[in-house]
């Protein structure tokens, strides 16, 4: 059991670190990418806009926070909460630009700065859609494992409670049988020790003076 717990903890550490790395990439890539000609417009390094705050920094921070919860949480419930937070962050990376079209106050994310179709597809996948899908899938796996573990733990606790109830019922039955046996034995002892005397089948008592009772002598004299 200790080995299984160690393996599960190792997987949580790997998943948490992966979510943190992906979140850091999602938050910094838009600011350092222009140095390598890998960015969305405006392709200016460390240029902060309202769209970058809402569409890049916020989901990146949520992914980092969720990965940290998965990494440091010993209990499954906080880890599941971190996985849900990271999954929402990944979903926002995917759909955030479409939502910005509905809410103009958020701003627009721009377009890929690359000039070739290959570079534009790489920027699209690496900065928004692909990044969000990887974060969401990783978080969903962590959430599924956490929920499975909690379900198995709950099933084990219910089984232990049922087993304890059965043992208690058996103990009560054994105690009742022992009480009945003790009561029967006590009744027999009482009946043998304090019950009415048994009738004797032998001759009656004899008296001195010839061995006959006084009643028989008086009858003869009469």
Order of alpha helices (4+ residues) and beta strands (2+ residues): alpha-alpha-alpha-alpha-alpha-alpha
